[in-house]
Amino acid sequence: MSSADFQPKIVGFLCNWCSYAGADLAGTSRTKYEPSIRIIRVMCSGRVDPTFVLEAFNRGADGVCVIGCHFGDCHYLEGNYKAARRMELLKNMLKQFGIEEGRFRFDMASASEGDRFAQIVNEMTEEVKKLGPYVKYEGAIS
Amino acid sequence: MAKLKVAGYWASSCGGCEIATLEIGANIVKLAELADIVFWPCIVDGKYKDVEAMTDGEIDLCLFNGAIQNEENEHQAKVLRAKSKVMVAYGSCSYEGCIPGLANVANQEQIFDRVFVSCPSVDNPDKVIPQTSYQAPEGELTLPKIYDTVRPLAAVIDVDYFVPGCPPTGEQTWAVLEAVVTGNLPAKGSIVGAGTRALCDECKRNKEEKKVKKFYRTHQIMPDPDRCLLEQGLLCAGLATREGCGALCPAAGMPCTGCYGPPDGVVDQGAKFMSAVASIVDSNDPAEIAVILDDIKDPIGTFYRYSLPSSILRRVQIK
């Protein structure tokens, strides 16, 4: 596959109350954005266990994003603060794992920000396209 | 009753598991009455060819410690699997990779370069590195090939039971030996001699509220003797680690480093440990959160100290 044809697979964990509704708004408003994202709805970005992100990469995602509510907007008051802390440390750890920074993103979008959601997807798709497919390295084991 | 045949082996490991088997104490006399040790490089004299000459299933129990990092480790694992009725991954290295598994942050080429060439205390101007084969005047000398990725035992052979720990405690070791002697074997694939919950459940320290403004390394503070170590900012892996050791390290004032592996229901110990640590950071300001978490300089070595080869990502990506 030439790099020009490469259409990344991006797994997006979106919270039920803000970002998922934002993605919904992007859809109902007929906002055009890259067809790269596979959305998984979770009740809160605070529900996103770092295990999910690692598993997404392990199962072939080229990029993973976690999108929650803006600070102060969390339906559960502080779920997105917890997510912000976890994703910050996860980001440091992924860097050490040799996974490029552009492949992982934690961001925020409210229910009224369909455009912002589309922008996040487009920006991320662009970056992951530059990086190319995520290829798992194993080296010689025999 | 005929005497049982017991074997042991060390692959990529430190030798501590062998010493730990002696922690069965006076039971060692009982073991000698019940079983013959037919092969165990560290403990009795034996040759690889003697094991290869045995019939399949001749050995009743094999306690295999060490991860699979080279050709020889893999070959011996396969031979001993064929010759043994019960194969036990004994200790953290064979169960999940352990300290040798941290080699997965690099590959064979990088490791050789570091150890034999670029390490500041090494003087090797000709850049001589080990070869798998060398023609000496007396004949060919060989060394087993080192792999790029370290794997736990179960990634190369079928394993019957797992005994976690770095090293396993004496009671656990005896529990396995006793199970084989009495024929009272648990379900295949079981983790033997440890509990199912997190270590915090058996740790006696007082747990209050977990909110941390700064993380410390063990040499930086004198922890309160009674309070939870994680609450004091020490990176204690108890909440992502299987119980069973009796919380020996926290009782001695040292944080748990996670050698018993993940508790039941946890796939990736490092991810859970990391998640728990991050969520107790006492700040809602992204900039401050980044500063607090920046004190954790080596996330893989901290969160995956024993489980990198059996984690979801298994190793660091190298281009």
Boltz contact constraints between the chains, C-beta under 6 A:
constraints:
  - contact:
      token1: [A, 49]
      token2: [B, 275]
      max_distance: 6.0
  - contact:
      token1: [A, 50]
      token2: [B, 271]
      max_distance: 6.0
  - contact:
      token1: [A, 50]
      token2: [B, 274]
      max_distance: 6.0
  - contact:
      token1: [A, 50]
      token2: [B, 275]
      max_distance: 6.0
  - contact:
      token1: [A, 51]
      token2: [B, 267]
      max_distance: 6.0
  - contact:
      token1: [A, 51]
      token2: [B, 268]
      max_distance: 6.0
  - contact:
      token1: [A, 51]
      token2: [B, 271]
      max_distance: 6.0
  - contact:
      token1: [A, 54]
      token2: [B, 271]
      max_distance: 6.0
  - contact:
      token1: [A, 54]
      token2: [B, 312]
      max_distance: 6.0
  - contact:
      token1: [A, 54]
      token2: [B, 313]
      max_distance: 6.0
  - contact:
      token1: [A, 55]
      token2: [B, 312]
      max_distance: 6.0
  - contact:
      token1: [A, 58]
      token2: [B, 312]
      max_distance: 6.0
  - contact:
      token1: [A, 81]
      token2: [B, 284]
      max_distance: 6.0
  - contact:
      token1: [A, 82]
      token2: [B, 279]
      max_distance: 6.0
  - contact:
      token1: [A, 84]
      token2: [B, 286]
      max_distance: 6.0
  - contact:
      token1: [A, 85]
      token2: [B, 278]
      max_distance: 6.0
  - contact:
      token1: [A, 85]
      token2: [B, 279]
      max_distance: 6.0
  - contact:
      token1: [A, 85]
      token2: [B, 281]
      max_distance: 6.0
  - contact:
      token1: [A, 85]
      token2: [B, 289]
      max_distance: 6.0
  - contact:
      token1: [A, 86]
      token2: [B, 275]
      max_distance: 6.0
  - contact:
      token1: [A, 86]
      token2: [B, 278]
      max_distance: 6.0
  - contact:
      token1: [A, 86]
      token2: [B, 279]
      max_distance: 6.0
  - contact:
      token1: [A, 88]
      token2: [B, 289]
      max_distance: 6.0
  - contact:
      token1: [A, 88]
      token2: [B, 290]
      max_distance: 6.0
  - contact:
      token1: [A, 88]
      token2: [B, 293]
      max_distance: 6.0
  - contact:
      token1: [A, 89]
      token2: [B, 274]
      max_distance: 6.0
  - contact:
      token1: [A, 89]
      token2: [B, 278]
      max_distance: 6.0
  - contact:
      token1: [A, 89]
      token2: [B, 293]
      max_distance: 6.0
  - contact:
      token1: [A, 92]
      token2: [B, 299]
      max_distance: 6.0
  - contact:
      token1: [A, 93]
      token2: [B, 299]
      max_distance: 6.0
  - contact:
      token1: [A, 96]
      token2: [B, 299]
      max_distance: 6.0
  - contact:
      token1: [A, 96]
      token2: [B, 300]
      max_distance: 6.0
  - contact:
      token1: [A, 97]
      token2: [B, 313]
      max_distance: 6.0
  - contact:
      token1: [A, 97]
      token2: [B, 316]
      max_distance: 6.0
  - contact:
      token1: [A, 98]
      token2: [B, 316]
      max_distance: 6.0
  - contact:
      token1: [A, 98]
      token2: [B, 317]
      max_distance: 6.0
  - contact:
      token1: [A, 137]
      token2: [B, 317]
      max_distance: 6.0
  - contact:
      token1: [A, 137]
      token2: [B, 318]
      max_distance: 6.0
  - contact:
      token1: [A, 138]
      token2: [B, 149]
      max_distance: 6.0
  - contact:
      token1: [A, 139]
      token2: [B, 107]
      max_distance: 6.0
  - contact:
      token1: [A, 139]
      token2: [B, 148]
      max_distance: 6.0
  - contact:
      token1: [A, 139]
      token2: [B, 149]
      max_distance: 6.0
  - contact:
      token1: [A, 140]
      token2: [B, 147]
      max_distance: 6.0
  - contact:
      token1: [A, 140]
      token2: [B, 148]
      max_distance: 6.0
  - contact:
      token1: [A, 141]
      token2: [B, 147]
      max_distance: 6.0
  - contact:
      token1: [A, 141]
      token2: [B, 149]
      max_distance: 6.0
